[in-house]
Amino acid sequence: MNLTGVIEAYLILGVTLGVYGWSYAYLIEWTNRVVNIVFAFVPLRVGVDEGSTALTLSSLGYQSAAGVSLAIIRKVRTLFWIALGLILTAQYSLSPKIVAEQASAQRDSLK
């Protein structure tokens, strides 16, 4: 179990629903992990997170829309970190001009 996932669920539930319960956050994170393992073959778990979180929260007596909101907030977080990683990779990777200059310099040093 991931402690940061439980804390994240706790905070999101508190902000969106006003429900601050460690047991709810733990239960949601536990079901999220189980569903992620079972449906690992679904790309970006499209619809899987939303459905499982909505089902979990509706079984706890809350609206299923709250579960969908929680899953969407988590998905936005994931997409943010993916985008940031791609931007940093593009920024710090070698440009074709630099690679060509390095290859030319290596050829010149071998002569």
RAQUI-V629917 format. One record per backbone hydrogen bond with DSSP energy under -1.0 kcal/mol. CO is the residue of the C=O (numbers start at 0). NH is the residue of the N-H. If there is no record, write none. Layout:
BEGIN
((CO/NH) (CO/NH))
END
This chain:
BEGIN
((1/5) (2/6) (3/7) (4/8) (5/9) (6/10) (7/11) (8/12) (9/13) (10/14) (11/15) (12/16) (12/17) (12/18) (20/24) (21/25) (22/26) (23/27) (24/28) (25/29) (26/30) (27/31) (28/32) (29/33) (30/34) (31/35) (32/36) (33/37) (34/38) (38/41) (41/44) (42/45) (44/48) (46/50) (47/51) (48/52) (49/53) (50/54) (51/55) (52/56) (53/57) (54/58) (56/61) (57/60) (62/65) (63/67) (64/68) (65/69) (66/70) (67/71) (68/72) (69/73) (70/74) (71/75) (72/76) (73/77) (74/78) (75/79) (76/80) (77/81) (78/82) (79/83) (80/84) (81/85) (82/86) (83/87) (84/88) (85/89) (86/90) (87/91) (88/92) (94/98) (95/99) (96/100) (97/101) (98/102) (99/103) (100/104) (101/105) (102/106) (103/107) (104/108) (105/109))
END
